[in-house]
Amino acid sequence: MKISRKIAGALALSAAAAVVLAGCTSRNTDTGSSAAPGATDGASAEGLTIAFVPKLQGIPYFEAMNTGGQQAAEELGFEWLYQGPTTADAAAQADIVRSFIQQGVDVLFVAPNDPNSMAPLLQEAQAAGIHVATTDTDAPDSVREVFVSQASVEGIGQQLTDSLLEAMGGSGKYAIVSCGETAANLNAWIEVQEAYTASEYPDAEIVDIVYAGEDQAMATQMATDLMNSHPDLTGLVGECTSSAPGVAQAVQDADRIGEVFTVGLGTPQSMLPYLESGASSASILWDVEGLGYLTGWAGVQLASDGDLGDTSSLSNEALSEVEYDESTGVLLLGPPTVFTAENAGDYDY
Amino acid sequence: MTTATEARAPQAVSMRRILPPIVTGQEVVLLVVLVVLWVLLGIFTPAFLTPGSIGPLLVQVAPIALIGVGMTFVIITAGIDVSVAGMIMVSAVVTARVLVSYDVPAIVAVALAIVIGAALGALNGVLIAYGRVHPIIITFGTANVFTWLGLRVFNSSTVNGIPSTLEFFGRGSAGSTLGVPHSFAIAVLAVAVAWWFLRYAKSGRNLYAIGGNQNAARLAGIKVQPRLVWVYLITGALAGLAACMIIATGTSTLDQSVGSGKELQVIAAVVIGGTSILGGRGSVVGTLLGAILVQTVVSGVTQLGWPTQLGFLFVGIFILIAVGTDIIRERARRARA
């Protein structure tokens, strides 16, 4: 009894320590000139501070967005702050958002881990005179002024389906290896894939949807199981950046390149070997650095009361198809990018 | 660690009397459950019992069973190691980076991974044996430190373009000989050696004594601390070897989720295999069967076309049944005494 109480106490202590550790992240060192609150004067981007809080710091996806944001900061002349939690945790993310409210940044972008719990914080930020917006992931029921969207749900779902069915010859059975079972964006894409396949490809059928979490080896194993349980399966979709290379690896391991075709939402670097071997027919994603750049640009427009619809000041060629929908407040990067063996090598994420 | 300098121990004759039967009840039950499941899955799915299905399944089992050998040792000594995922992460990311940058031969990569794992495991062992804090606290702490270390090596990026150097352990055709996956054969070999060690080697029997009652073991002349360092070191080394298998069965890209959750999968295999979480009892054969059972359930659910979430339910029930029977047996034993 005595020992177990000691253990419980020590456990609680270490748990508390772990929480504290998870909450603190490396601060940007280049923020020496902390901006004076409310120092937005005029249309110039000079002296503006634009902060971006990603879902998770340290993964290639958000680091690439950060690179794009930094590039925009350099070209447009504002200060770009980037800080996120080290685990995709809503509470840790909220702490960082609060610290940016304290600092009195001019514009605050968030890619919320939990849109619902982020909404009141965004309201708090707005009350403090900060322009609030979302990027990558929306918080629809919040006071955000704009959502910078990487691609429409329809765009992604339809492109995945089109690319796969093109490889499969327009018909056949295919299965989806998704990741988190509750991931809202993945589930929204899957819904589009189901509806679009049913309406556009009557001879094609989705036979199963499985969830592998973020585990590559599990995704590969599940794809292997799916090929075994459906001998007539000719297509696989990897719905996230860990299962996209996973399903391609499974096809390669089973020596079935050319019989079973795969597509997925994978980063170009991770898909390159499979695109080259033919285990993957196409990878669908968007220009992540472009999304970061667009986020920075949108921040300048917000702070200077500029027109988000007037994209003529966007010189970046990756951003030639940006569209702004005023009624929903969505700034769309454009149609998704299709990566193939030819162009995947051009991207360094 | 040899038995050369041990205190005088019981002679072989009396040893035979106190040894448990060659196969225990739990192992027989597990084997029966497995055979029944495989037969049912063979009937109700088109291809479960084909080499193209069983082979990859055993490859997936191998790293879990391999680390499970070390974890069985640890749990027999009434300890636990929750830092396995961190050790896998560090070994895997360093090995993958070295493979990409220096294109070293497989043997060098494997040796490197094992050495890294062993070093991290030895750190666990020293802290636990000489710090005299409960292993769950120590390994919980080191797990976080190892994760930090791994993330530092990842340096905010995935490791891309890993060459196929380690395909010997993989799912592909280079990963098996005559239909037997190499990684699974290695796991079985490790289980066989560990089975012999736990049953017949004096230092192996000592682990049970330590788990049964550490103070009594110390008073009986068993060198408790060196033994403990050794079991955590072994677990780390096996985690390093398993990291090579995980690289080989993953894709050409390694991301920061590598190893994540593996500690719980390993502990599940050990517990389902009949090793008492209270220490003092357990078998590596059970652990191997437990690992195969867990993967059979997960693959079976997928191949039957059932919702993925059911896999969690079934594995959870197996764990509860296994722990439940263990506690009931323990109570019965105490009531008898």
Chai-1 contact restraints between the chains, C-beta under 6 A:
chainA,res_idxA,chainB,res_idxB,connection_type,confidence,min_distance_angstrom,max_distance_angstrom,comment,restraint_id
A,I7,B,H134,contact,1.0,0.0,6.0,A-B,restraint_1
A,A10,B,I137,contact,1.0,0.0,6.0,A-B,restraint_2
A,S14,B,I137,contact,1.0,0.0,6.0,A-B,restraint_3
A,S14,B,F140,contact,1.0,0.0,6.0,A-B,restraint_4
A,A18,B,N144,contact,1.0,0.0,6.0,A-B,restraint_5
A,G58,B,S156,contact,1.0,0.0,6.0,A-B,restraint_6
A,P60,B,S157,contact,1.0,0.0,6.0,A-B,restraint_7
A,P60,B,T158,contact,1.0,0.0,6.0,A-B,restraint_8
A,E63,B,S156,contact,1.0,0.0,6.0,A-B,restraint_9
A,D208,B,G305,contact,1.0,0.0,6.0,A-B,restraint_10
A,V210,B,T302,contact,1.0,0.0,6.0,A-B,restraint_11
A,V210,B,T308,contact,1.0,0.0,6.0,A-B,restraint_12
A,Y211,B,T308,contact,1.0,0.0,6.0,A-B,restraint_13
A,E214,B,S257,contact,1.0,0.0,6.0,A-B,restraint_14
A,Q216,B,G250,contact,1.0,0.0,6.0,A-B,restraint_15
A,Q216,B,T251,contact,1.0,0.0,6.0,A-B,restraint_16
A,A217,B,T249,contact,1.0,0.0,6.0,A-B,restraint_17
A,A217,B,G250,contact,1.0,0.0,6.0,A-B,restraint_18
A,Q221,B,Q60,contact,1.0,0.0,6.0,A-B,restraint_19
A,M222,B,T302,contact,1.0,0.0,6.0,A-B,restraint_20
A,T224,B,P56,contact,1.0,0.0,6.0,A-B,restraint_21
A,D225,B,S299,contact,1.0,0.0,6.0,A-B,restraint_22
A,D225,B,T302,contact,1.0,0.0,6.0,A-B,restraint_23
A,D225,B,Q303,contact,1.0,0.0,6.0,A-B,restraint_24
A,N228,B,A47,contact,1.0,0.0,6.0,A-B,restraint_25
A,N228,B,S53,contact,1.0,0.0,6.0,A-B,restraint_26
A,S229,B,T45,contact,1.0,0.0,6.0,A-B,restraint_27
A,S229,B,Q303,contact,1.0,0.0,6.0,A-B,restraint_28
A,P231,B,P46,contact,1.0,0.0,6.0,A-B,restraint_29
A,P245,B,T251,contact,1.0,0.0,6.0,A-B,restraint_30
A,P245,B,T253,contact,1.0,0.0,6.0,A-B,restraint_31
A,G246,B,T251,contact,1.0,0.0,6.0,A-B,restraint_32
A,Q249,B,T251,contact,1.0,0.0,6.0,A-B,restraint_33
A,D253,B,R171,contact,1.0,0.0,6.0,A-B,restraint_34
A,D253,B,G172,contact,1.0,0.0,6.0,A-B,restraint_35
A,Q269,B,N160,contact,1.0,0.0,6.0,A-B,restraint_36
A,S270,B,T253,contact,1.0,0.0,6.0,A-B,restraint_37
A,P273,B,S252,contact,1.0,0.0,6.0,A-B,restraint_38
